[in-house]
Amino acid sequence: MMKTLQLNTPLVSVDWLNSNQNASNLIVLDATINKVIDTDSERIPNARFFDIKQKFSDISAPFPSTLPSKEQFQSEAQNLGINKDSCVVVYDDKGVYSCARAWWLFKVFGFDNVAVLDGGLPEWKANNYEVETYKPEIYTTGNIEVNYNSELMVNFEGVNLFTTDNTALIVDARSAPRFNCLVDEPRAGLRRGTIPNSKNLPYTDLFNGNTFKSVNDISKIFNILVRENKTLVFSCGSGITACILALAATLCNYKNLVVYDGSWTEYGSLTD
C-alpha cells in the first residue's frame, strides 16, 4: 500500500521530496512566475504548473498578482487535480521566490497540508535528481474545497490601519536601495517610497545560496526587528516576496502574520 503524507513543516528539503515521490497523495507544483510552458521546459518529475499570473490571480484587478476569489482559487486548484487529502509541495526555478506566494495562497484559502521545496529546482538539480520536460496533460478534477481566511491578507485600507497601530510591525521585503528610495522602482511609472512606519528586511538576507539559512540564524535576523509580540505585516513590490518573509516567520514560530496583497505597487499608486 502506498503511503500518504501529512506535513508538519512549511519547508521540505530536496532529499525529502526525492524519497517521497511515490506517495499516493503527493502533488508537486511548479509555481515559477511568468513561465512559458513548452516541450523544452524542465520540471521535477510529474510537477504541475501553478500559474500565479493567469490562473491564481485576479487578472481584472488594476495591480499585479492580486488575490483571486475563493471560487477562482478552488476551481483552478481542482483543475490541477488537487484533492482535500492531497499533500502539496510547491517550488520555482529561482530557488525560493514565487513558490512562497503559492504556499501562502493555499494558507489563505484554508489548505494547510502544503510546503515549499527549499532551494527549488536549482537545489534539486544541484543534487543530481531527475528532471524531465513538460508534456500536455489533463488531470482528473480534484475535490479540494476552500474557505477564505481574511486574517492572513490585507488590502490598502487595512494596511493604512496598521501604519498607526503600535501593536503591529510592517516589514518590507524589498532591497535596501529600493526601501530607502535610492533607486527607481522596476515597475514603470511607480514612484519611489515606503509605507509609513515600516522597517526593511530584504528577503535575500534569509538565504545561503538557494536555500534558507538555519532557523536559528533567521530567528536572530527577526529578533533585531521584532522587539515584542506584534502582528507582523509583510509587504514588498507586488505581494510576491512578502510571502517569503511570511514563510520565514512561520519557520520561526511567529504568529499573527499578514501579507499586504497590493504591497508597494498599490500603496505607491494610491498615495502621493
N, C-alpha and C positions, 0 to 999 in steps of 0.2 A: 504494500500500500504506500503510495507517495505521501510524503509528509506535507503538512500545511504550516505556514509561517505566521507568527504573531509577533510584531515588532515591539521592543521595549526601549528603543532608542531612535532619535530622529536622524541618525547618521550611521551608515554602514560602510564597511571597507570593501575594496575590490576583491580581496580574498574571501570575505564572507559571501559576496554575491556569486563569485565563481563556484563556491562549494554548495550553494543553494539553488543553482539554476534550474534544477529539475523539480522543485517544489510545485505542488499541484495548483496552488493559489497565487503564485508569483506572477506579477505583471511588471515588466520593466518599461519605463517611459523615457524617451529621448525628448527633453524639453529645451533643446537648443533653440535660441531665439533667431528669427529671420532665416531659418534654414531652408534651403531648396532641396527637396527630396527627389533624387533621381537614382539611376542604377549605379552611379559612382559614389553615392553617399554611404559612408561607413556607419555601422551601428554595432552595439553589443548584440549578440545573437538574440533574435526574436523581439528586439525592442520595438515599441510602437511610438509613433511620432505624436507628441503632445504639442500642438500648435498654439503657443501662447498668443501670438498676434492675431490670428484669424479665427480660431475656434474657441479660445478660452479668454477672450477679451470682448468688451462691448465695442464693436467696430464703429458704431454710430456715435460714440462719445467724442467730445472735442479734444480729449487728451489721450496719449498713447497708453496701451496696456491696461485700460480701465476695467475694473472688476465686472465680470459678466453677471447676468441674473442667475438666480438659483436654477431656474428652468433650463437656461442655456448650458450651465455647467453640468447639470445632471444628464441632459441629452447627449452632449458631446462625450462625457465620460462613459456613458452607456455605449456609444458608438465605438469606443475603443475596447469594448468588451470587459469593462471593469464591473465587478460584482460587489455585493455587500461584504462578502468574506474574502475579497482579494487582498493580497499583500503587495503594495505598490512601492517600487524603488525608482526614483527619478534621477536623471543625470543630464549633463550637457557636454558639449565638446570643448569648453573652455577650462573645465576643472570643477569649480563650483561657482556658478553665475546665475543664469536664468532658471536653473533647476530649483533653486531655493524659492523662487516665485511660485513655481508649480506646487512645491511642497506646502507652502503657505496657503495657496488656494484650496487645497484639499482640507487643510485645517479649518479655514474659514467656512467651508461647507460641511463641516462636521464629520469628516472621514479621518480617522486617526492612525490606521494601520499603513502608514506611509513614511518613507525615509529618503534622504538624499544620499547618493553614492559619493563618498568622499574622494575628491580628485577626478571624478567623472571619467569621460573617455580617455583623456591623456594619461591618467593613472592606470586605467585598465590596460592600455596599450603598452605603457612602460613596464608592466608586469608580464608582458607577452601573452596575455589572454586573447582568446579567439575573437576576431571581428568578422563581420560579413557585410554585404551590401544590401541595400533595401530592394524589395521586390513588391509588386502590387499585392495587397492583402485585404480581405474583408473579414471582419471579426464577428463572432456571434454576439448579438446585442447583450450587454450586461444588465444587471438588475440593481445597480447601485442606486440608493435613494439618499438625497442630501437635504440638509437644513442649514440655513444661513445663520452664522454666529456673528451678530453685529458688533460684538465687543472687540473683535480682532482686527477690524478695518475701520478707518475713519476718513471722512471727507473734509472738504475745505472748511465748512462751518465747525466741524468737530475739532479740527486741529487748531483753529483760532481760539477755541475754548482752552485747549491745552497750553497755549502760549502764555496764559495768565494764571495757570494752575500750579501752585508751588508743590503739589503732590505728584506732579508729572515731570518727566525729563524728555525733551525731544532730542534725538540723536540722529545726525545726518551722515549718511554713508559715503557721500561724495569725497573726492580727493581734497586735500587741504588747500591747494590753489583755487579750486572752484568754490569751496566753502568760504574762503577768505577774500573772494571777489578779485583775485589776481589775474584770472584768465577768463575768457569768454566761455559761456555755456556752449556745448556742442550742438544743441538744438538751435537752428537758425531763428533769429529774432527774439530769443528768450533772454531777458535781462539777467545780469549778474545779481546775486543776492543770497540772503539766508533767511530762514524763518526766525522770527524773534524768539529770543531765549533758548535757542538750540545750541547744542555742542556737536563737535565734529569727531567722528570715529571712522576714518576711511576703511572700507571693507577689506581692502588689500592688506591692512595691518594684521588681519586674523589668520593669514596663511603662511605656511612654509612650502614654497613651490606650489604644487597643485592642491595640496591637502591642508586641512585646518591644523593650526597649532594645537598643542595639547590643551585639554580643558583647564588645566592649572594655569597655563600661560594666557589663555583667553580670559579667565577669571581675573587675573591681575590687570589686564587691559580695562575690563569693565569696572573694576574696583576704583580705578583712578577717576572715572566719570561719575559713577553711581555711589553717592555718599550715604544714602539711606534708602529704605524701601520705598520705591516710587513706581508709578506706572511709566513704562518705557515706550515712547512713541518713536517709531523709526521712519525716516524719510531718506530720499536720495534724489536722483534726477527725475525718474518716471515710475517709481514703485517697484523696480526690479531688485536692485542691490540692497534696498532697505530690508528685504526678506532674508538676505544673508546675515544681517545683524540680528534679526529675529531668530534665525536658526542658531546662531552662536549663543545668544542669550538663553535660548531653550536648553542648549547643551550644558550651560552653567546653572540651570535650575532657577532662573529668574521667572517670575510670574507677572501677570498683568501686562502683557505685551500687545502692542498695537502697531499696525503699519498704516502710514498715511498713503492712501491709494494714489492720489494725484501727484504727490511729492512736489519738488520744486517746479516742475513744468507747469503744474496747475497754480501753485501758490504765486510764482513769479509772474504768471499771466494775469492773475486776478487782483494783484496788488500793484501799487505804484512804487 
